[in-house]
Each structure stands twice: as C-alpha cells, then as structure tokens.
Amino acid sequence: MENYIEEQNFFKAFADASRLKIIEVLSLECKSVNEIARLAGLSQPLTSHHLKVLTKAGIARAESRASFNYY
C-alpha cells in the first residue's frame, strides 16, 4: 500500500501545468523560490506549495544556502 501512495504522489506531481513549468525552470540549474516564481510566472506562495508537492514526490529537493532554500 505504501508503494502505491508513493507512486500516486509521483504521478500527481506531473498532473499540474504550474508544476511542469517549475520542472522546466529547474531543469537547467538550481534556483531560489523567488527566482522560480518569477521565471514560472507564479506567485511566491503558490510556487512554495508546488515545490512542496514536487519535493514530497521525490522530483525536487531543497538545499539551504545562507537564508534561502534552493531547489
């Protein structure tokens, strides 16, 4: 059952156009949340929400640098 939930989260992460934009932005290099939001044309809170979904699904990961998270 646990594997099913992990697979469900993984595929659900790709089911949103905004998350696909974020994946495209991140495909080139690590960026901060603000940079991702600007390049994807999304608000910062919405971008943070989508990054949480992508991180939970194992598609993105966060790295702390100074006082910012980079994905």
N, C-alpha and C positions, 0 to 999 in steps of 0.2 A: 504494500500500500504506500509506503514512504517513497519508493522509486516513482510510482505513478504521480504523486504530488509534485516531486521534483521535475518530472517531465512536463507536467501540466504548467508549472510556473515558467519553465524554459520556453515553451511554445506560446504561452500567453504573452510573454515579453515581446515577441515579434508581431503581435496582433494589433499594434497601435502605430499609426503613422508618425506620431511625435517621437516614439522610441526608435523607430527606424531612422529618423533624421539624426537623433543623438548618436546612434551607432555609426552612421556615416561620418559625423563630425569626429568621433573618437577613432575612426579607422586610420587616421593619419598620425596623430600624436596625442599624448596626454594633455588634458586641458582642465582648467578650474571650472566650477559650476557656472560662474558668471560668463566665462568665455563660451561654454557650451550653450548656455541660454541665448546669448547674442547671436551665435552662428546658426543655431537651430530656429531662431525666431520665436522663442518661447519665453515666458516669464521665469524668473529665478525659482519661485516656489514650485511651479509646475515641473520645471527641469529637475529639481531636487527629488520630487515624487517619482518621476520616471527613472531617475538614476537609482533610487532605492529598489524599484522593481527589477531593473537590469542587474543590480548587484545581487539581489536575492536569488535571481535565476542563474547566477554564475556567468553572466555575459560581460559584466564590467566589474572592476574592483577599484577601491579607493586607496589613495596613498596620501598621507599627511605630509605637507611641506610647509614649514613655518606655521601660519594660522589658517591655511587653506587646504582643502581636500582636492586632489587631482584624480581624475578618472582616466 
